[in-house]
Amino acid sequence: MINLADLTPYILCSICKGYFIDATTITECLHTFCKSCIVRHFYYSNRCPKCNIVVHQTQPLYNIRLDRQLQDIVYKLVVNLEEREKKQMHDFYKERGLEVPKPAVPQPVPVSRGRPRKVLGSVFRIPPELDISILLEFIGANEGTGNFKPLEKKFVRVSGEATIGHVEKFLRRKMDLDPTCQVDIICGDHLLEHYQTLREIRQAIGESAVQDGLLVLHYGLVVSPLPVA
């Protein structure tokens, strides 16, 4: 007989401190977390929360995979965990008047010769139309206009057809900017216009605008002083 306490460190998520639910592994370092925990973590960081390795410069969700075998082991070791999780999910959807999702049907794995491999299912697929990754760097605001915090998540993947006007709207919404605040967006030495698309900018400015595959945009804020009565 094996004591569950001896195995607990290997089946606990280091983020939520609970047993793995939808165990999801980072392919770069093979550390595993609950799916919902690691996805939320990657909203604000591109590093593994356990070893701090950079998972992906712009889209860390590319490099995570569901580990169904490990999850099956957890459910077998921890009595009633699977039943409790299913009931919580069922109650969550029912309370909100939503249709309860049906369990995913496992896809057959092609039989191949040689040593069997552990199959990790893909968690996310990024649409091909999101073809440009941008890095938004805050260069500050004019003095005496208050404290503006830069974006927590400065890596964004968007369509090349998006314009600077779209980027400005994104910044205004995320930073909750007042309409009187002017947003200047710069690439290299060029002050960009609202109508310019990201694809046009990348083609026009060339490799000097790109860093590690990212289109680098700097943004600054100018707030007009209030008129003195």
Disulfide bonds with the S-S distance in Angstrom:
none
